[in-house]
Amino acid sequence: MKDRVEGQPDKYCSEAHKIPDDGGNSFHPEEAYQNWEEGKGMISTLFKARDASSADEMGRAILWFHQLLFWSNGSEVDLSDWQKAVERLELKPHNVVDRLSFIQENPRLAHSFLQLQELFEEQWKRYAKDRAMKSIKKSSE
């Protein structure tokens, strides 16, 4: 039987909407990326051991990616119709909807884990570049 992550696993959905509160209710993409950095080693180990719980951990990691994706665009996480919501975002990896859909449909595949790693790196680089460009623009004003 194929494990399919429909949209997002219900038990993690509430986590995706959490917005860290620093007093101003701002978004913190760094937190989502840090969660990934801390969790990817364990997920890799689970895949190497062919452990079935890798699908659960992938569910968590998929939500971290959604957080990074939306928060790096200054938006709240919207999972109600995430494909359309993602299409409206400015900063995003190429073919992110197709790639993320594949990952969610096949969370037990090692290829899904590798693809998710790539998505995290691509989004983090786009976010860092965007911040740097905004900083340069701000300092030149």
Backbone as CSV, one residue per row, in Angstrom:
resi,resn,N_x,N_y,N_z,CA_x,CA_y,CA_z,C_x,C_y,C_z
1,MET,0.833,-1.186,0.000,0.000,0.000,0.000,0.876,1.247,0.000
2,LYS,0.544,2.180,-0.843,1.328,3.397,-0.984,0.896,4.415,0.070
3,ASP,1.882,4.972,0.788,1.581,6.049,1.731,1.459,7.336,0.955
4,ARG,0.343,7.955,1.041,0.123,9.209,0.322,-0.154,10.294,1.344
5,VAL,0.516,11.403,1.201,0.277,12.546,2.065,-0.714,13.426,1.331
6,GLU,-1.988,13.295,1.648,-3.042,14.067,0.981,-2.953,15.509,1.433
7,GLY,-2.577,16.397,0.540,-2.435,17.804,0.922,-1.351,17.912,1.968
8,GLN,-1.679,17.639,3.183,-0.734,17.566,4.298,-1.305,16.590,5.316
9,PRO,-0.463,15.910,6.073,-0.982,15.022,7.099,-1.721,15.831,8.165
10,ASP,-2.935,15.399,8.485,-3.773,16.139,9.425,-3.081,16.432,10.746
11,LYS,-2.325,15.463,11.249,-1.729,15.664,12.568,-0.670,16.762,12.580
12,TYR,-0.220,17.221,11.413,0.776,18.284,11.361,0.215,19.611,10.871
13,CYS,-1.011,19.625,10.391,-1.566,20.848,9.798,-1.541,22.025,10.753
14,SER,-1.846,21.798,12.016,-1.860,22.919,12.953,-0.463,23.496,13.125
15,GLU,0.569,22.669,13.000,1.940,23.157,13.106,2.283,24.111,11.973
16,ALA,1.756,23.870,10.805,2.102,24.677,9.639,1.634,26.104,9.784
17,HIS,0.538,26.304,10.489,-0.028,27.640,10.600,0.590,28.456,11.723
18,LYS,1.401,27.827,12.567,2.000,28.551,13.675,2.950,29.615,13.139
19,ILE,2.755,30.800,13.625,3.632,31.902,13.251,4.390,32.301,14.506
20,PRO,5.714,32.181,14.504,6.465,32.580,15.693,6.150,34.031,16.032
21,ASP,5.964,34.305,17.301,5.573,35.646,17.722,6.756,36.338,18.382
22,ASP,7.247,37.383,17.741,8.317,38.173,18.336,7.765,39.511,18.810
23,GLY,6.477,39.535,19.067,5.839,40.767,19.499,5.130,41.458,18.359
24,GLY,5.626,41.264,17.140,5.040,41.914,15.979,4.374,40.938,15.028
25,ASN,4.262,39.678,15.447,3.662,38.641,14.607,4.293,38.574,13.226
26,SER,5.591,38.768,13.147,6.248,38.693,11.847,6.585,37.240,11.514
27,PHE,6.936,37.018,10.257,7.247,35.678,9.775,8.739,35.409,9.945
28,HIS,9.087,34.174,10.221,10.477,33.793,10.460,10.865,32.605,9.588
29,PRO,11.208,32.835,8.325,11.635,31.727,7.466,12.850,31.005,8.039
30,GLU,13.677,31.743,8.780,14.869,31.144,9.372,14.501,29.985,10.300
31,GLU,13.387,30.116,11.002,12.973,29.048,11.914,12.594,27.786,11.141
32,ALA,11.867,27.944,10.050,11.481,26.790,9.233,12.728,26.117,8.656
33,TYR,13.674,26.929,8.178,14.899,26.374,7.606,15.733,25.686,8.688
34,GLN,15.781,26.270,9.877,16.522,25.666,10.988,15.913,24.320,11.381
35,ASN,14.584,24.240,11.403,13.922,22.957,11.689,14.364,21.901,10.682
36,TRP,14.418,22.289,9.411,14.860,21.380,8.356,16.309,20.956,8.585
37,GLU,17.174,21.919,8.854,18.592,21.615,9.059,18.781,20.634,10.216
38,GLU,17.975,20.809,11.263,18.083,19.924,12.423,17.450,18.557,12.169
39,GLY,16.454,18.476,11.305,15.728,17.230,11.096,16.158,16.385,9.921
40,LYS,16.851,16.985,8.951,17.148,16.225,7.730,18.100,15.053,7.960
41,GLY,18.997,15.171,8.928,19.911,14.067,9.227,19.166,12.833,9.704
42,MET,18.173,13.051,10.576,17.379,11.933,11.075,16.571,11.307,9.940
43,ILE,16.004,12.140,9.071,15.218,11.614,7.952,16.113,10.789,7.031
44,SER,17.303,11.285,6.778,18.257,10.553,5.941,18.584,9.192,6.557
45,THR,18.801,9.184,7.861,19.096,7.932,8.565,17.927,6.956,8.454
46,LEU,16.698,7.462,8.592,15.517,6.603,8.474,15.411,6.001,7.076
47,PHE,15.701,6.801,6.058,15.653,6.274,4.689,16.727,5.216,4.475
48,LYS,17.933,5.464,4.984,19.011,4.489,4.823,18.668,3.170,5.504
49,ALA,17.953,3.249,6.628,17.555,2.048,7.365,16.248,1.458,6.836
50,ARG,15.673,2.100,5.831,14.383,1.685,5.259,13.297,1.603,6.340
51,ASP,13.337,2.570,7.239,12.394,2.650,8.353,11.083,3.271,7.873
52,ALA,9.968,2.620,8.175,8.651,3.090,7.724,8.269,4.439,8.319
53,SER,8.853,4.801,9.447,8.510,6.090,10.057,9.080,7.269,9.272
54,SER,9.839,6.976,8.218,10.356,8.063,7.378,9.213,8.866,6.763
55,ALA,8.077,8.223,6.490,6.931,8.932,5.909,6.385,9.974,6.878
56,ASP,6.330,9.639,8.177,5.882,10.614,9.179,6.824,11.802,9.240
57,GLU,8.105,11.514,9.267,9.089,12.597,9.335,9.075,13.432,8.060
58,MET,8.827,12.791,6.930,8.697,13.543,5.675,7.487,14.472,5.747
59,GLY,6.409,14.027,6.378,5.232,14.884,6.552,5.590,16.151,7.302
60,ARG,6.375,16.002,8.363,6.839,17.161,9.127,7.709,18.063,8.248
61,ALA,8.623,17.462,7.514,9.544,18.233,6.676,8.806,18.961,5.554
62,ILE,7.787,18.336,5.007,6.979,18.991,3.968,6.326,20.237,4.545
63,LEU,5.853,20.160,5.772,5.261,21.337,6.409,6.304,22.413,6.666
64,TRP,7.501,22.017,7.046,8.561,23.014,7.213,8.830,23.720,5.887
65,PHE,8.782,22.943,4.798,9.003,23.581,3.502,7.881,24.562,3.183
66,HIS,6.646,24.173,3.454,5.529,25.099,3.240,5.736,26.373,4.059
67,GLN,6.178,26.217,5.303,6.441,27.390,6.131,7.514,28.262,5.493
68,LEU,8.621,27.653,5.096,9.696,28.417,4.466,9.196,29.119,3.215
69,LEU,8.466,28.413,2.397,7.973,28.953,1.136,7.070,30.167,1.361
70,PHE,6.084,30.024,2.221,5.147,31.126,2.457,5.789,32.248,3.266
71,TRP,6.475,31.897,4.355,7.053,32.929,5.209,8.121,33.732,4.489
72,SER,8.902,33.102,3.618,9.932,33.850,2.884,9.315,34.817,1.883
73,ASN,8.036,34.645,1.619,7.293,35.575,0.770,6.464,36.548,1.606
74,GLY,6.643,36.512,2.927,5.907,37.405,3.813,4.435,37.077,3.913
75,SER,4.084,35.806,3.717,2.682,35.378,3.721,2.430,34.334,4.796
76,GLU,1.185,34.278,5.238,0.776,33.203,6.137,0.706,31.909,5.331
77,VAL,0.930,30.796,6.010,0.839,29.491,5.356,-0.620,29.228,5.005
78,ASP,-0.868,28.913,3.733,-2.221,28.646,3.249,-2.245,27.257,2.625
79,LEU,-2.791,26.288,3.374,-2.843,24.919,2.880,-4.208,24.543,2.329
80,SER,-5.170,25.458,2.402,-6.525,25.135,1.948,-6.540,24.769,0.465
81,ASP,-5.859,25.517,-0.340,-5.683,25.209,-1.768,-4.252,25.611,-2.096
82,TRP,-3.317,24.857,-1.528,-1.924,25.266,-1.537,-1.350,25.451,-2.935
83,GLN,-1.804,24.649,-3.908,-1.250,24.777,-5.254,-1.504,26.177,-5.815
84,LYS,-2.725,26.657,-5.698,-3.047,27.998,-6.194,-2.347,29.071,-5.377
85,ALA,-2.283,28.870,-4.065,-1.612,29.843,-3.204,-0.130,29.946,-3.561
86,VAL,0.505,28.817,-3.829,1.928,28.810,-4.185,2.152,29.488,-5.534
87,GLU,1.260,29.272,-6.472,1.402,29.900,-7.793,1.447,31.420,-7.692
88,ARG,0.779,31.983,-6.680,0.741,33.438,-6.512,1.991,33.994,-5.837
89,LEU,2.819,33.143,-5.279,4.018,33.608,-4.581,5.076,34.072,-5.569
90,GLU,5.826,35.076,-5.163,6.873,35.619,-6.030,8.159,34.796,-5.953
91,LEU,8.607,34.497,-4.734,9.838,33.729,-4.541,9.498,32.254,-4.410
92,LYS,9.925,31.471,-5.376,9.657,30.025,-5.326,10.562,29.308,-6.318
93,PRO,10.907,28.060,-6.023,11.701,27.264,-6.961,10.905,26.961,-8.234
94,HIS,11.632,26.681,-9.301,10.982,26.309,-10.562,10.192,25.018,-10.380
95,ASN,9.012,24.956,-10.979,8.149,23.765,-10.946,7.859,23.271,-9.529
96,VAL,7.777,24.196,-8.585,7.612,23.801,-7.187,6.312,23.031,-6.951
97,VAL,5.233,23.388,-7.610,3.963,22.690,-7.386,4.065,21.240,-7.847
98,ASP,4.614,21.021,-9.029,4.768,19.650,-9.535,5.698,18.832,-8.645
99,ARG,6.798,19.431,-8.269,7.785,18.722,-7.466,7.248,18.394,-6.073
100,LEU,6.586,19.367,-5.464,6.041,19.153,-4.129,4.875,18.166,-4.154
101,SER,4.090,18.202,-5.209,3.001,17.225,-5.356,3.567,15.809,-5.420
102,PHE,4.637,15.624,-6.189,5.286,14.314,-6.278,5.759,13.856,-4.900
103,ILE,6.396,14.756,-4.170,6.913,14.423,-2.840,5.775,14.006,-1.914
104,GLN,4.690,14.753,-1.943,3.555,14.461,-1.064,2.871,13.151,-1.434
105,GLU,2.887,12.807,-2.707,2.276,11.552,-3.141,3.175,10.347,-2.887
106,ASN,4.464,10.587,-2.710,5.436,9.500,-2.562,6.405,9.766,-1.411
107,PRO,5.908,9.956,-0.191,6.795,10.345,0.906,7.797,9.274,1.326
108,ARG,7.573,8.027,0.924,8.489,6.948,1.320,9.639,6.745,0.342
109,LEU,9.607,7.435,-0.777,10.681,7.275,-1.758,11.890,8.126,-1.382
110,ALA,13.061,7.525,-1.493,14.285,8.278,-1.232,14.405,9.451,-2.199
111,HIS,13.917,9.269,-3.421,13.959,10.357,-4.398,13.151,11.561,-3.908
112,SER,12.065,11.313,-3.195,11.261,12.410,-2.644,12.068,13.202,-1.624
113,PHE,12.820,12.482,-0.800,13.669,13.153,0.183,14.721,14.012,-0.512
114,LEU,15.351,13.462,-1.540,16.363,14.224,-2.283,15.750,15.455,-2.945
115,GLN,14.564,15.287,-3.493,13.873,16.398,-4.142,13.516,17.485,-3.115
116,LEU,13.099,17.057,-1.928,12.770,18.017,-0.875,14.018,18.772,-0.426
117,GLN,15.140,18.083,-0.349,16.404,18.756,-0.023,16.690,19.857,-1.039
118,GLU,16.525,19.531,-2.307,16.766,20.512,-3.369,15.822,21.706,-3.246
119,LEU,14.553,21.441,-2.966,13.587,22.531,-2.821,13.972,23.457,-1.672
120,PHE,14.375,22.879,-0.549,14.801,23.705,0.580,15.979,24.592,0.192
121,GLU,16.983,24.005,-0.443,18.174,24.775,-0.814,17.837,25.875,-1.817
122,GLU,17.035,25.539,-2.815,16.657,26.536,-3.823,15.876,27.686,-3.198
123,GLN,14.909,27.364,-2.340,14.103,28.419,-1.734,14.947,29.272,-0.794
124,TRP,15.834,28.641,-0.041,16.674,29.389,0.886,17.580,30.359,0.121
125,LYS,18.130,29.914,-0.995,18.982,30.794,-1.812,18.186,31.954,-2.390
126,ARG,16.984,31.684,-2.859,16.134,32.756,-3.397,15.806,33.774,-2.307
127,TYR,15.492,33.274,-1.133,15.169,34.156,-0.011,16.388,35.003,0.370
128,ALA,17.551,34.380,0.468,18.773,35.108,0.829,19.107,36.168,-0.218
129,LYS,18.971,35.825,-1.483,19.238,36.785,-2.557,18.260,37.954,-2.480
130,ASP,16.988,37.652,-2.251,15.976,38.700,-2.151,16.276,39.638,-0.985
131,ARG,16.657,39.085,0.153,17.008,39.917,1.317,18.217,40.786,1.022
132,ALA,19.217,40.218,0.361,20.417,40.986,0.034,20.092,42.128,-0.921
133,MET,19.271,41.845,-1.918,18.897,42.886,-2.886,18.105,44.001,-2.207
134,LYS,17.207,43.640,-1.314,16.428,44.650,-0.587,17.325,45.472,0.324
135,SER,18.313,44.838,0.918,19.248,45.536,1.791,20.091,46.534,0.998
136,ILE,20.548,46.117,-0.184,21.334,47.007,-1.046,20.488,48.189,-1.487
137,LYS,19.274,47.902,-1.890,18.367,48.956,-2.343,18.089,49.946,-1.215
138,LYS,17.883,49.416,-0.018,17.580,50.260,1.138,18.773,51.144,1.501
139,SER,19.979,50.593,1.422,21.175,51.361,1.787,21.527,52.416,0.746
140,SER,21.063,52.228,-0.486,21.362,53.213,-1.534,20.350,54.355,-1.568
141,GLU,19.297,54.254,-0.777,18.282,55.319,-0.767,18.679,56.463,0.115
